[in-house]
Amino acid sequence: MSRKVRLAEGVSWVKDSTQIIVVDVVQQKAHLLKGAEMAVWDWLMLGYPLGRIARMTAELQNLPIEAAEKSLAGMIQGWCEAGLLEVTEQADG
């Protein structure tokens, strides 16, 4: 299954050298992303395919690809549940 994600309505973000601040104006909440989460968010916003992000996450965190895929899926799920991202496409593949 492949997925594409996008920012949810009302969400914006800014990146500096040590963190990404994601702001949800609808819920009036801010989220700070650091480390692997910061890198993954940046790669998602650059439009990298999820498979490529999983491979880069595996390298970044020194994990087997299966563990990196699980970590990536958990991050995306958490951000979707927090209202920061939306899944825009799901397909078999």
C-alpha positions as CSV (number, residue, x, y, z in Angstrom):
1,M,0.0,0.0,0.0
2,S,1.4,3.4,-0.9
3,R,0.2,6.7,0.6
4,K,0.7,10.3,0.0
5,V,0.3,12.9,2.7
6,R,-0.2,16.6,2.7
7,L,-0.5,19.4,5.3
8,A,-3.9,19.6,6.9
9,E,-5.8,22.8,6.4
10,G,-4.7,25.6,8.8
11,V,-1.3,24.0,9.4
12,S,2.0,25.8,8.7
13,W,5.6,25.2,9.7
14,V,8.9,26.8,10.0
15,K,12.4,25.2,10.2
16,D,15.5,26.4,11.9
17,S,18.8,24.6,12.4
18,T,17.7,22.5,15.4
19,Q,13.9,22.1,15.1
20,I,10.8,22.4,13.1
21,I,7.8,24.2,14.6
22,V,4.5,23.0,13.2
23,V,1.5,25.3,14.0
24,D,-2.1,24.2,13.8
25,V,-4.2,27.5,13.8
26,V,-7.5,25.5,13.8
27,Q,-6.6,23.7,17.1
28,Q,-4.4,26.5,18.3
29,K,-1.5,24.2,19.0
30,A,2.2,24.1,18.2
31,H,4.3,21.0,17.9
32,L,8.1,20.9,18.1
33,L,9.9,18.3,16.0
34,K,13.6,17.4,16.6
35,G,15.9,14.6,15.5
36,A,14.5,11.9,13.3
37,E,11.0,13.5,13.4
38,M,12.5,16.8,12.1
39,A,14.2,15.0,9.2
40,V,11.2,12.9,8.3
41,W,8.9,16.0,8.3
42,D,11.3,17.8,6.1
43,W,11.5,14.9,3.6
44,L,7.7,14.7,3.5
45,M,7.4,18.4,2.8
46,L,10.0,18.1,0.0
47,G,7.7,15.5,-1.5
48,Y,10.0,12.5,-1.3
49,P,8.3,9.1,-1.8
50,L,7.6,7.2,1.4
51,G,9.9,4.3,0.3
52,R,12.8,6.7,0.0
53,I,12.0,8.3,3.3
54,A,11.9,4.8,4.9
55,R,15.4,4.0,3.5
56,M,16.8,7.3,4.7
57,T,15.2,6.9,8.1
58,A,16.9,3.5,8.3
59,E,20.3,5.0,7.7
60,L,19.6,8.0,10.0
61,Q,18.5,5.8,12.9
62,N,20.7,2.8,12.1
63,L,17.7,0.5,11.9
64,P,16.7,-2.4,9.7
65,I,14.4,-1.2,6.9
66,E,11.4,-3.0,8.5
67,A,11.9,-1.1,11.8
68,A,12.4,2.2,9.9
69,E,9.1,1.6,7.9
70,K,7.3,0.9,11.2
71,S,8.9,4.1,12.8
72,L,7.9,6.1,9.7
73,A,4.3,4.8,9.8
74,G,4.0,5.6,13.5
75,M,5.2,9.2,12.9
76,I,2.8,9.7,10.0
77,Q,-0.1,8.2,12.0
78,G,0.6,10.4,15.0
79,W,0.7,13.5,12.9
80,C,-2.5,12.6,11.1
81,E,-4.2,11.9,14.5
82,A,-2.9,15.3,15.7
83,G,-4.5,16.9,12.7
84,L,-1.2,18.0,11.1
85,L,-1.3,15.8,8.0
86,E,-4.0,14.2,5.8
87,V,-3.6,11.0,3.8
88,T,-4.5,12.0,0.2
89,E,-4.0,8.7,-1.6
90,Q,-4.0,5.0,-0.9
91,A,-3.4,2.4,-3.4
92,D,-2.2,-1.2,-3.7
93,G,1.4,-1.5,-4.9
